[in-house]
Amino acid sequence: MPLDRDIKELVESVIENDLAAPKIPKKRVPKLKAVWKCDHAHDFLYGHRVGYYKGLAEGFVLERRRRELTEDEENEVFEIVEPYTKALRQYFAYYREKRRTRKK
């Protein structure tokens, strides 16, 4: 069963709002890395956010239909996210550590 139109629109709206939101200060990144035991905060934040979008859709399906997302519905969520992938990666690249260049 396909996702309801309003669920799709909500997920898209949340993604667009995320992209327009101010970023958290970089000084919080070390704490995030320590708490979540991750080496690359930008990758962690990107994956966390994509999982959030899936969870958001799943919450509505649980409420309305009293069940989890089907595999097709999960794929629909990722199809909603896919056009925003580049923008989301750029958004979270802000937290990427600068590469240190080697002196020769």
KOLZA-562314 format. One record per residue: residue number from 1; x, y, z of N, C-alpha, C, CB in turn; residue in three letters. Coordinates in Angstrom, 1 decimal. Glycine has a CB too. Example, Ala and Ser with C-alpha at 12.3 -4.5 7.8 and 13.67 -1.06 7.14 Angstrom:
[1 [13.2 -5.7 7.8] [12.3 -4.5 7.8] [13.2 -3.3 7.8] [11.3 -4.5 9.0] 'Ala'] [2 [12.8 -2.2 7.1] [13.7 -1.1 7.1] [12.9 0.0 7.9] [14.1 -0.6 5.7] 'Ser'] 
//
This chain:
[1 [0.9 -1.2 0.0] [0.0 0.0 0.0] [0.9 1.2 0.0] [-1.0 0.0 1.2] 'Met'] [2 [0.7 2.2 -0.9] [1.5 3.4 -1.0] [1.3 4.3 0.2] [1.3 4.1 -2.3] 'Pro'] [3 [2.3 5.1 0.5] [2.2 6.1 1.6] [1.1 7.1 1.2] [3.6 6.7 1.9] 'Leu'] [4 [0.4 7.6 2.2] [-0.5 8.6 2.0] [0.2 9.9 1.6] [-1.4 8.9 3.3] 'Asp'] [5 [-0.5 10.7 0.7] [0.1 11.9 0.2] [0.5 12.9 1.3] [-0.9 12.6 -0.7] 'Arg'] [6 [-0.3 13.0 2.3] [0.1 13.9 3.4] [1.4 13.5 4.2] [-1.1 14.1 4.4] 'Asp'] [7 [1.6 12.2 4.2] [2.8 11.7 4.9] [4.0 12.1 4.0] [2.7 10.2 5.1] 'Ile'] [8 [3.9 11.8 2.7] [5.0 12.2 1.8] [5.3 13.7 1.9] [4.6 11.8 0.4] 'Lys'] [9 [4.2 14.5 1.9] [4.4 16.0 1.9] [5.0 16.4 3.3] [3.1 16.7 1.7] 'Glu'] [10 [4.7 15.7 4.3] [5.2 16.1 5.6] [6.7 15.7 5.7] [4.5 15.3 6.7] 'Leu'] [11 [7.1 14.6 5.2] [8.5 14.2 5.1] [9.3 15.2 4.3] [8.7 12.8 4.6] 'Val'] [12 [8.8 15.6 3.1] [9.5 16.6 2.3] [9.6 17.9 3.0] [8.7 16.7 1.0] 'Glu'] [13 [8.5 18.3 3.7] [8.5 19.6 4.4] [9.6 19.6 5.5] [7.2 19.9 5.0] 'Ser'] [14 [9.7 18.5 6.2] [10.7 18.4 7.3] [12.1 18.4 6.7] [10.5 17.0 8.1] 'Val'] [15 [12.3 17.8 5.6] [13.6 17.8 5.0] [14.0 19.2 4.6] [13.7 16.9 3.7] 'Ile'] [16 [13.0 19.9 3.9] [13.3 21.3 3.5] [13.5 22.2 4.7] [12.1 21.8 2.7] 'Glu'] [17 [12.8 22.0 5.8] [13.0 22.8 7.0] [14.4 22.5 7.6] [11.9 22.5 8.0] 'Asn'] [18 [14.8 21.3 7.6] [16.1 20.9 8.1] [17.2 21.6 7.3] [16.3 19.4 8.0] 'Asp'] [19 [17.1 21.7 6.0] [18.1 22.3 5.1] [18.1 23.8 5.4] [17.8 22.0 3.7] 'Leu'] [20 [17.0 24.4 5.8] [17.0 25.8 6.0] [17.4 26.2 7.5] [15.6 26.3 5.7] 'Ala'] [21 [17.4 25.2 8.3] [17.7 25.5 9.8] [19.2 25.8 10.0] [17.4 24.2 10.6] 'Ala'] [22 [19.4 26.6 11.0] [20.8 26.9 11.3] [21.5 25.6 11.8] [20.9 28.0 12.4] 'Pro'] [23 [22.8 25.6 11.6] [23.6 24.4 12.0] [24.0 24.5 13.5] [24.9 24.3 11.2] 'Lys'] [24 [24.1 23.4 14.2] [24.6 23.4 15.6] [26.1 23.9 15.6] [24.4 22.0 16.3] 'Ile'] [25 [26.5 24.5 16.6] [27.9 25.0 16.7] [28.9 23.8 16.6] [28.2 25.7 17.9] 'Pro'] [26 [30.0 24.0 15.8] [31.0 23.0 15.7] [31.6 22.5 17.0] [32.1 23.4 14.7] 'Lys'] [27 [31.5 23.4 18.0] [32.1 23.1 19.3] [31.4 21.9 20.0] [32.1 24.3 20.2] 'Lys'] [28 [30.2 21.6 19.5] [29.5 20.5 20.1] [29.8 19.2 19.5] [28.0 20.7 20.0] 'Arg'] [29 [30.6 19.2 18.4] [30.9 18.0 17.6] [31.7 17.0 18.5] [31.7 18.3 16.4] 'Val'] [30 [32.8 17.5 19.2] [33.5 16.5 20.0] [32.6 15.7 21.0] [34.6 17.2 20.8] 'Pro'] [31 [31.7 16.4 21.6] [30.8 15.7 22.6] [29.9 14.7 21.8] [29.9 16.7 23.3] 'Lys'] [32 [29.4 15.1 20.7] [28.6 14.2 19.8] [29.4 12.9 19.5] [28.1 14.9 18.6] 'Leu'] [33 [30.7 13.1 19.1] [31.6 12.0 18.7] [31.8 11.1 19.9] [32.9 12.5 18.1] 'Lys'] [34 [32.0 11.7 21.1] [32.3 10.9 22.3] [31.0 10.1 22.7] [32.7 11.9 23.5] 'Ala'] [35 [29.9 10.8 22.7] [28.6 10.1 23.2] [28.3 9.0 22.2] [27.5 11.1 23.3] 'Val'] [36 [28.3 9.2 20.9] [27.9 8.2 20.0] [29.0 7.4 19.5] [27.2 8.9 18.8] 'Trp'] [37 [30.2 7.6 19.9] [31.4 6.8 19.6] [31.6 6.7 18.0] [31.3 5.4 20.2] 'Lys'] [38 [31.5 7.9 17.4] [31.7 7.9 15.9] [32.9 8.7 15.6] [30.4 8.5 15.3] 'Cys'] [39 [33.5 8.4 14.5] [34.7 9.1 14.0] [34.4 10.3 13.1] [35.7 8.2 13.4] 'Asp'] [40 [33.3 10.1 12.4] [33.0 11.1 11.4] [31.6 11.7 11.7] [33.0 10.5 9.9] 'His'] [41 [31.5 12.8 12.4] [30.3 13.4 12.8] [29.3 13.7 11.6] [30.5 14.7 13.6] 'Ala'] [42 [29.9 14.2 10.5] [29.1 14.6 9.4] [28.3 13.3 8.8] [29.9 15.2 8.3] 'His'] [43 [29.0 12.2 8.7] [28.4 11.0 8.2] [27.3 10.5 9.2] [29.4 9.9 8.0] 'Asp'] [44 [27.7 10.6 10.5] [26.7 10.1 11.6] [25.4 11.0 11.5] [27.4 10.2 13.0] 'Phe'] [45 [25.6 12.3 11.4] [24.5 13.2 11.4] [23.6 13.0 10.2] [24.9 14.7 11.5] 'Leu'] [46 [24.2 12.8 9.0] [23.5 12.5 7.8] [22.7 11.2 8.0] [24.5 12.4 6.6] 'Tyr'] [47 [23.3 10.1 8.4] [22.6 8.9 8.6] [21.5 8.9 9.6] [23.6 7.8 9.0] 'Gly'] [48 [21.8 9.7 10.7] [20.8 9.8 11.8] [19.6 10.5 11.2] [21.4 10.7 12.9] 'His'] [49 [19.8 11.6 10.4] [18.7 12.3 9.9] [17.8 11.5 8.9] [19.2 13.6 9.2] 'Arg'] [50 [18.5 10.8 8.0] [17.7 9.9 7.1] [16.9 8.9 7.9] [18.7 9.2 6.1] 'Val'] [51 [17.4 8.3 8.9] [16.7 7.4 9.8] [15.5 8.1 10.4] [17.6 6.8 10.8] 'Gly'] [52 [15.7 9.4 10.8] [14.6 10.1 11.4] [13.5 10.3 10.4] [15.1 11.5 11.8] 'Tyr'] [53 [13.8 10.5 9.2] [12.7 10.7 8.2] [11.9 9.4 8.0] [13.3 11.1 6.8] 'Tyr'] [54 [12.6 8.3 8.0] [11.9 7.0 8.0] [11.1 6.8 9.2] [12.9 5.8 7.8] 'Lys'] [55 [11.6 7.1 10.4] [10.8 6.9 11.6] [9.6 7.8 11.7] [11.7 7.2 12.8] 'Gly'] [56 [9.7 9.0 11.1] [8.6 9.9 11.0] [7.5 9.3 10.2] [9.0 11.3 10.4] 'Leu'] [57 [7.8 8.8 9.1] [6.7 8.2 8.2] [6.2 6.9 8.9] [7.3 7.8 6.8] 'Ala'] [58 [7.1 6.2 9.6] [6.6 5.0 10.2] [5.7 5.3 11.4] [7.8 4.1 10.7] 'Glu'] [59 [5.9 6.4 12.1] [5.1 6.8 13.2] [3.7 7.1 12.7] [5.6 8.0 13.9] 'Gly'] [60 [3.5 7.7 11.6] [2.2 8.0 11.1] [1.5 6.7 10.7] [2.3 9.0 9.9] 'Phe'] [61 [2.2 5.8 10.0] [1.6 4.5 9.6] [1.2 3.7 10.8] [2.6 3.7 8.7] 'Val'] [62 [2.0 3.7 11.9] [1.7 3.0 13.1] [0.4 3.6 13.7] [2.8 3.1 14.1] 'Leu'] [63 [0.3 4.9 13.7] [-0.9 5.6 14.3] [-2.1 5.3 13.5] [-0.6 7.1 14.4] 'Glu'] [64 [-2.0 5.4 12.1] [-3.2 5.2 11.3] [-3.6 3.8 11.0] [-2.9 5.9 10.0] 'Arg'] [65 [-2.6 2.9 10.8] [-2.9 1.6 10.3] [-2.5 0.5 11.3] [-2.2 1.4 9.0] 'Arg'] [66 [-1.9 0.9 12.4] [-1.5 0.0 13.4] [-0.5 -1.1 12.9] [-2.8 -0.7 14.0] 'Arg'] [67 [0.4 -0.7 12.1] [1.4 -1.6 11.6] [2.7 -0.8 11.2] [0.9 -2.4 10.4] 'Arg'] [68 [3.8 -1.6 11.0] [5.0 -1.0 10.6] [5.0 -0.7 9.1] [6.2 -1.9 10.9] 'Glu'] [69 [6.0 0.0 8.6] [6.1 0.2 7.1] [6.3 -1.1 6.4] [7.2 1.3 6.8] 'Leu'] [70 [5.8 -1.2 5.3] [6.1 -2.4 4.4] [7.4 -2.0 3.7] [4.9 -2.7 3.4] 'Thr'] [71 [8.0 -3.0 3.1] [9.2 -2.8 2.3] [9.0 -1.8 1.2] [9.8 -4.1 1.7] 'Glu'] [72 [7.9 -1.8 0.5] [7.6 -0.8 -0.5] [7.5 0.6 0.1] [6.3 -1.2 -1.3] 'Asp'] [73 [6.8 0.7 1.2] [6.7 2.0 1.9] [8.0 2.5 2.3] [5.7 1.9 3.1] 'Glu'] [74 [8.9 1.7 2.8] [10.3 2.1 3.2] [11.0 2.6 2.0] [11.1 0.9 3.8] 'Glu'] [75 [10.8 1.9 0.9] [11.5 2.4 -0.4] [10.9 3.7 -0.8] [11.2 1.3 -1.5] 'Asn'] [76 [9.6 3.9 -0.6] [9.0 5.2 -0.9] [9.6 6.4 -0.1] [7.5 5.2 -0.7] 'Glu'] [77 [9.9 6.1 1.2] [10.5 7.1 2.0] [11.9 7.5 1.4] [10.6 6.6 3.5] 'Val'] [78 [12.7 6.5 1.1] [14.0 6.7 0.5] [13.9 7.4 -0.8] [14.8 5.4 0.4] 'Phe'] [79 [12.8 7.1 -1.6] [12.6 7.8 -2.9] [12.3 9.3 -2.6] [11.5 7.2 -3.7] 'Glu'] [80 [11.6 9.6 -1.5] [11.4 11.0 -1.1] [12.7 11.7 -0.8] [10.4 11.1 0.1] 'Ile'] [81 [13.5 11.0 0.0] [14.8 11.6 0.4] [15.8 11.7 -0.7] [15.4 10.7 1.5] 'Val'] [82 [15.8 10.8 -1.7] [16.8 10.8 -2.7] [17.1 12.1 -3.4] [16.4 9.8 -3.7] 'Glu'] [83 [16.1 12.9 -3.8] [16.4 14.1 -4.5] [17.1 15.2 -3.6] [15.1 14.7 -5.0] 'Pro'] [84 [17.0 15.0 -2.3] [17.6 15.9 -1.4] [19.0 15.4 -0.9] [16.7 16.1 -0.1] 'Tyr'] [85 [19.4 14.3 -1.4] [20.7 13.7 -0.9] [21.9 14.6 -1.0] [21.0 12.4 -1.7] 'Thr'] [86 [22.0 15.2 -2.2] [23.2 16.1 -2.4] [23.1 17.3 -1.4] [23.2 16.6 -3.8] 'Lys'] [87 [22.0 17.9 -1.3] [21.8 19.1 -0.4] [22.1 18.6 1.1] [20.5 19.7 -0.6] 'Ala'] [88 [21.6 17.5 1.5] [21.8 17.0 2.8] [23.2 16.8 3.1] [20.9 15.8 3.1] 'Leu'] [89 [23.9 16.1 2.2] [25.3 15.9 2.4] [26.1 17.2 2.5] [25.9 15.0 1.2] 'Arg'] [90 [25.8 18.1 1.7] [26.4 19.4 1.7] [26.2 20.1 3.1] [26.0 20.4 0.6] 'Gln'] [91 [24.9 20.0 3.5] [24.5 20.6 4.8] [25.4 20.0 6.0] [23.0 20.4 5.1] 'Tyr'] [92 [25.5 18.7 6.0] [26.3 18.0 7.0] [27.8 18.1 6.8] [25.8 16.6 7.2] 'Phe'] [93 [28.2 18.4 5.6] [29.7 18.5 5.4] [30.3 19.7 6.2] [29.9 18.8 3.9] 'Ala'] [94 [29.5 20.6 6.7] [29.9 21.6 7.5] [30.6 21.1 8.7] [28.7 22.5 8.0] 'Tyr'] [95 [30.3 19.9 9.2] [30.9 19.3 10.4] [32.1 18.4 10.1] [29.8 18.5 11.1] 'Tyr'] [96 [32.4 18.3 8.8] [33.6 17.5 8.4] [34.9 18.2 8.9] [33.6 17.3 6.9] 'Arg'] [97 [35.8 17.5 9.4] [37.1 18.0 9.8] [37.9 18.4 8.6] [37.8 17.1 10.8] 'Glu'] [98 [38.6 19.5 8.7] [39.4 19.9 7.5] [40.6 18.9 7.5] [39.9 21.3 7.7] 'Lys'] [99 [40.9 18.5 6.3] [42.1 17.6 6.1] [43.4 18.4 6.3] [42.1 17.0 4.7] 'Arg'] [100 [44.2 17.8 7.0] [45.5 18.4 7.2] [46.5 18.0 6.0] [46.2 18.0 8.6] 'Arg'] [101 [47.1 19.0 5.5] [48.1 18.7 4.4] [49.4 18.5 5.0] [48.1 19.9 3.4] 'Thr'] [102 [50.1 17.5 4.4] [51.5 17.2 4.8] [52.5 18.1 4.2] [51.8 15.7 4.4] 'Arg'] [103 [53.4 18.5 5.0] [54.5 19.3 4.5] [55.6 18.4 4.0] [55.1 20.3 5.6] 'Lys'] [104 [56.2 18.7 2.9] [57.3 17.9 2.3] [58.6 18.6 2.5] [57.1 17.6 0.9] 'Lys'] 
//
